Amino acid sequence: MNASYGSYCLKACVACLFLTALASGQTFTTIDFPGGFFTQPTAVNASGVIVGRYFDSGFHMHGFVLAAGKYVSVDAPNAIDTELNWINSSGQIVGDYLGNDGSWHAFRLNAGNFVFFDYPGASSTNAFGISASGDIVGTYSGTGPGRHGYLLTKQGLFSSVDFPGATVTFASMVNETSIVGFYLDSSGTARAYLLRGGTYQSVTCVGWDPVILTSLTPQGDMTGGGLLLADNRQHGLVVSNARCSAIDFPGSVGNDYVNSMNPKGDMVGTYATPDGSGHGYLRTKH
């Protein structure tokens, strides 16, 4: 694995958190990066640290960390766009950036130090998830037709993740035993999968189509989003013990996703308001 190191740009901001709704045993809080728009929190770890991305007025994307009520903007060196996609229990972050070469490159960020990497031979690499022990999953392209998932082990070994028969596969998150993600079928519809012990299993929810999975907890719970056919609307989704449950920000008009759930059951995701704007949220359990 070719790796290089750099430092990253930190810009501390005052938190912009608004308590918006109390529900039975849970609190929803809006997350909007100060001065930015379409804030998308992508992961929350067991310590409550949140990572994600937001857009500036020039439509460029930046990563952010939200901890103890304060935002920090994160940009990879010389990046055009940067996104942070996951943070594990020890604070290791993975993400990717758009470089001046016009391609996306992946990185691991630990204690302020970037380690950059690309899937061997790929022209574009994204990193979406990192397990508690340091295994990383994401996608790559440029080695042939389509787009592929990958696993990068903590020992530095790459392997491709491709749902059988699919030309486009995303590997979203990994725990100590399994990988979750989604692929596109022959009609271009997203289908969710679980990869365990070398065997791919389709993940379906009755009354939902399509289903996209974006995260996997150490306990095996999965989250994401999908179209609920009963109301033809995009809802956030939690799959736990083969049960599929919709999770929506109160008052949302759609485009809900549950991007991540930590071992405590706290969640981060996105929702839309009637004016068409998108926001992030944190849902905490009591």
N, C-alpha and C positions, 0 to 999 in steps of 0.2 A: 504494500500500500504506500503510494507516494503521499507524503504529508508535509505540510509547511505550517509555520506558526506565525501568528500576528497578534496585535493588540486590537481591542475594539473600543469604539467611541461610546462613552456613557454620558447621558444627559439627564440629570435628576429632575423630576417634575413633581409637583404637588399632586396627590391623588385626586381623581375625579370620580369618586364612587358615590352612587346615589341609591339609597334603600328604596326600592320601588314596590315591593309586595311581600306580604306575609301570608303564607298558606299553612295548611295543617302540618306542623312539624318541620317547616322549611322556610327559608328566606331567600328571595331573589334580589340580587343587586346588579344594577346596570354597570357595565365597564366601558368607559369611553376614554381613550387616550387624550389628554389635554391638547387641544388645537388640531387634533387629527380627525379622521372620519373613517367609517366602516371598520371599527376596531373588532378584531377577531381573536379572542383568547383561545388558544389551542390546547393547553394542558394546565393542570393544577396538580402539584404533588402533595404528599401526606403532610408536609409542613405548611401548606397553604400558599406556597409561592406559585404564581401564575406567569406563564409566558404566552406570547402570541405575536400578532402583527397588526399594523394600522397603516393607513394611507395619509400622505401629506397633501397639501393644496396643489402640488404639481403631479399628483397621481403616482408618486413613488412610494414603495412599500418599505417599512422599517419594522424591525423586531422590537419587542419590549418585554421587560420583566416588571412584574408588580409584586412587591413584598412589603409587608408592614405598612400598607396604605400609600406607598410611594412608587411612582413609575420611573423606570429607567429605559431610555431608548437605546437600542443596540443596532449597530451597523457593522457588517464585515468590512475590513479594509478595502478601499477602492471599489466598493460594490455600487451598482446602480440601484438594486433592490435587495432587501434582506428580509427573511422571515425566520422566526423561531417556532418550532413545531412541537417540541416535547421537552419536559424536564422530569428526571427521575428522582427517586427518594434521596439520593446523595447530592442532588443539585447539578448533575451533568445535563447539559442542554444540547439538543441537535436541531439543525436547521439547514438552510441553504441560501445562496445569494446568486444574483444575476451579475456576471462579470462583464468587463469591457469587451470580451471576446464574443458576447452575445449568447453565452451558454450559462446554464445553472450548474453550480458546484456545491457539494455538501460539506458540512463541517460539524465537528463536536466542539462544544465550548465548555470549558471546565476551569473554574477559579480565574476567569478573565483571560484565558489563553485559548485561541482558536487552533484546532487541528483540522486541516482541509483534506478532503479525499474525493476521489471519483471512482466509480465502478470501472474496472479495467477495460479499456477500449471504448468507453462510452463518451458521447459528446455532451450529454446532459445527465446530471445526477442530483436527486433530491433526497433528503433525510427526513423521515416523518416521525419515527419513534425510537426510543431507547429504553431497554429494560433496566431493572434494578441492578443487574450484574454487568451491564454495559454492552449487550448486544444491540445492534442498530438495524432498522429496516427502512426501506424507502423505494424509490423507483429510479430507473435509468432508461436511456434511449441512445440510439446512434450506433449500435452494434449490429443492426439488421432491422427488419420490419417490426413495427409496433413499439410498445412500451412494456417494460418488464419490472417486476418487483425484485428486490434482493434482500439478502441477509448478510450483514457484516458482523462476524462474531467478535467477542472481546479479544480473541487471539489474533485478529486481523485477517481472517479468512472470509472471502466473498463466495456466495452462491446465489444463483438466480432463483426467483420465485415466479412461476408461471402456472396459472390455473390451466388444467388440461384443455387443449383446444382453443384457448383464448389468445388473441394477439395483443391485448392490452390488459395488464394486471398491475394493481397497486397493492403494495404491502404497507399497511397503515401502522400497525403496532405489534410488539412482540413482548411476551412475558417469558418465564423460564421454561415453558413447555410448548407454547403455541404462537402462531402468527395469525392475525386477522387482517382482512382487507376486502377489496372488491375487484371485479373484472368486468369487462364489457362482453356481452354475448354477441352473436352474429347480427342481431338487430341494433346493436349499439346501446342496449339497456344495461344498467349497472346491476350486478348480482354480487351478493356478499358471500364470503367464504371464511372458513377456519381451517388452518393447516396445523395438524398435530401428528407427530410421529411419522412424517413423510406422507400422510394421507390428507387429501383435500376433501373438505365437507362443505356442501352448500348450506348457507344459513338463510332461512326464509321465515317470514312472519305472515300468518294468515291475514288477508285483508290489506297487506302492504305491497306496493310494487311501483318503483324499485326500492331496494334497501341498500344503503351504503354504510359500512362499518369503518369507524375512524379510531377506535381505541379499545384496549383490552386491559383489564385490571389484573393484579396478581392472583385474585380469587377466580378469575375467569369470566367476569361480567364484561359485556361488550356494549359499546355505545356508538351512535352515529345519527342517521336521519333517514327519512324515507317518505314516500307519498302514501298517505292513508286513503284508500279508495273510497271509504264511506263519505268523506267530505272533500276529496280531491285536493288536499292541502298537504304541504310539506310540514312534517312534525319532527321534533327531536325524538330519539329512540334509545331505549335501554333494553338489552336482551340479557335476562338473568334467569338461570335455571329453566331455559327453553320458553320463558314467558317474555312477550314483547309488550313494552309499555311506552306510551307517548309522554313526552316531557316538553311542555311549552312555557315560554315566558308569559306571565299574565298580561293580557292585552295585546299580545303579538298578533300580527295579521298574516304571519306565515314566514317561510324560509328559516324555520327553527332547526337547529342542529345541536346535539350534545357532542361536543368535540372530545371531551375527556371526563373521566370520573376517577377520583382517587380512592384509596382503600377505605376511607371514612364515609364514602358516599357523596362527597361534595362534587359538584359538576361545574364545568364551564362550557359555554356554547354561544350561539348567535341567534338573533331574532330580528324581525323587521317591524317598523312602525308604520302607521297609515300614510305618513308623508313619503314613504318609499325608502327611507334611510335604514341602514343596518347598524346594529349595536351588538356588543358582547354582554355576557352576563355571568355571574357566579351564583350558583344555587348551593346554599349550605343547609345541612340538616341539624336539627336541634335534639 
